[in-house]
Amino acid sequence: MVFQNNLLMGAAGQSDAAYTIDQSCRFNDDDSAYLYRTFSGGDQTEWTFSTWVKRGNLGSRQAFFGQVYAGAGYQGYIEFTSADKIALNNEGGGTALNWETTALYRDVGAWYHIVWSFDTNADPVTNLYINGVEVTAFNKISTPPSSGGSYGINSDRVHRLAKSHYDPVPSPFDGYLSHPCFINANALEPSSFGETNSTTGQWVPIDVSGLTFGTNGFLLAFQDSSALGDDTSGNGNDFTSSGLAANDQVTDTPTANFCTWNAIDAGSGTLSDGNLVLASTTDRSGTFGMTSDKWAWKITTAASGAFGVVQGGLVGTESTYSAGSGEVLEFEFDVGAGTLEVSVDGAGYSSVATGLTSGPYFPLAKAACTADFGQSGFTRDDTSFNYLSTANLGDPTIADPTAYFQPTIYTGDGASSLAVNQGGNSTFEPDFVWIKNRDATDAHILTDSVRGVTEVINSNTTDTQTTDADTLTAFDSDGFTVGADVKVNTSGEDYVAWQWIEDATPGFDVVKWTGNTTNRTISHSLSAVPAFITVKNLGGADNWAVYHKANTTAPETDYLLFNTTAATADSNAYWNDTAPTSSVFSIGISGAVNDGSQQIIGYLWAEIEGFSRFGSYTGNGNVNGTFTWCGFSPSWLMTKRTNDTSDWKMWDNQRGSYNVAIPSLAANTNEIDSTSAAQYIDFLSNGFKIRGSDVETNGDGSTYIFAAFAETPFKTANAR
């Protein structure tokens, strides 16, 4: 039996109907704004709450639905804890539910869908679903018996959205809520509120207006900015607003995700009002990377400073306009033309910078201001410039990355033949499979369709190619088959396999050549410039050679060794000091890449927007580490320190299905899964963030390269 972790479990219909949500409501914890209503009383043993959530500030206790404490323990709530977990509480009459997730939810770049269902006559009594997937890892402080009883939620008491159940500790919510709804007397699954898009594999909203809401049921669509608490379920169960204003209705929604200032980048400025207001003189960049097309946004300054764009990330090259306090700036950025212009207080546009053609670029603020990236609806002077919304991003080249790359986990059975099936939204016959035993210090097993099945090399050794009939024995239409070798199939031991398909569309090519110890070029079929190349001499005990486009400013003059911890070194014997092109790459006379008469194998990747990214970042030595934008939610990540020794660390979204406990492996060692907190990383909707302080991944001032592949492009990504 093959064990797999399918991130899309619990998904329902495949209609792909273009259902859109037009509004959300913004809540600012500084204002303690919220909505409230007194329920009439109903079935307290069975109900469902659903909402879409986009987070603002992190690291504080924030309630987003609950029943107000009424003495004698009658209360109920769902909230983010100060550790960014989700807590569920529902109690009364001496029985209590009090659970807290193991997972952390601190992605501010996109939307979560959250469903909480409760039924005391079921087992378990409650279920929590995030983006259509059931959460199973909890700290269960207390659980009520499955025998009915009285509880807080759905009682005849005040219920609130975006504020705590307990007034002495208001715990106001900070961020955006969209389509919060309550179903009375029915415990529903996520398929009542969303579905998996069959093209992208991502969880999307559906029309819920046809549901039976019940006595206290409600649906808040936030359609009327003058009455944000209006119930659109048909029940007339309107909520009363406290502290909300008409401008808290915004168009940032699960189907049109807008840019905000990034609360998890390296900046330290205080953010508020849905991460649109910056009250600081320190830097903040946006959550939205601009790589093509034309974009417009508005900045109202509250202090003198520089505003504009930054290339690559917060510590990248800046192109800014110096503004005074109280000015209204409207930026127009034409990425194709490479021009950034600004209008000040409604005057004509003037140039800020030209030649800005090598992105991604992010909105940048270096002083206090309020931003409108389009979610508040400023009027553009030229409507050919788009608001910064995912709805305005072009369709990605690869809508479903699982059609070309997948991590897969499985448990060995020790039999002579074990079929390992892919578990993504799509399946394919792989051309390159990389397997590692997670429970034993076995070597990495790398097999490709060019060399053929049972032909094995190891990323962590200099060993020559060997033939092993009990390793990978077949490339299947939806995965692969392995034999009984312990490195791929020990009974009861856990394995991970990373699978790629060879094709120009995902930018991957497997190339084999015979060495001749003469400087030369090797042809490839990418039709694009390779960004990442790994090479192994099959017949010689040589190190693996690595080229990476972000390895120093002249990567063709330098090399790294895949099977060692060595830092970057300079030699023309590897890449002949010649940059690769869209048709060839160059090799020198090193035996690692060009040993006379030996067969050499090379794996080449080109960067495909929304699917793969090969870049660099600088560590800060802090558990609040560097955020790196990828333009997608990663499914696999590898990093390597280049200025000093370190392992080639690897993470994926199958061994670690939630943040922050994602185990790591090292390509250059035979180590088992490591869960060291010092090497924690968050996978996010638009990239990744370092959450550990180990020099392997985050040495202060150290430089790192990375390779990343997508779970889904940012255009369609849910928060993670």
Protein Blocks (a to p, Z undefined) as FASTA:
>chain_A
ZZdddfkgoiacfklpacddfbdcdddfklopacddddebiafkbccdddddddfbehia
cdfbdcddeejhiacdddddfkopacddddeehiacddddfbdcfbfkbccdddddddfk
bccfbdcdeehiacfbdcdfbacddeejadfehpacdddehiafblklnopaedddehia
cdehiacdfklmgccdfklopacdddfklpcebjmlccdehlalklmmbcfehnopacdd
ehiafklpccbdfklccddddfkbmbfbdceehilaccdfbdcddfbdcfedjddddddd
fbdcdddddehiaklccddddddehiacdddddfknopacddeehiacddfbghiabccd
ddddfbdcdddehjnopacfblkbccddfklpccdfblblmlmgccdddddehiabdcdd
dfbfbdcddfbdcdddfkbccdcddddfknoghiacdfkbcbdcdddfklcfbdcfkbca
ddfbfklocghiacddddddddfklopacdddddehiacddddfkopacfbdcdddfkbc
cddddddfkgojblmlgccdfkbcbdcdddfklnoopacdfkbccddfbfklmpghiacd
dddddddehkaccdddddehiablcdddehiacfbdcdddfkbccddddddfklpmbdfb
dcdddfkbcbdcdfbfklgccddfkbccdfbfbfklopghiacddddddfbdfklpccZZ
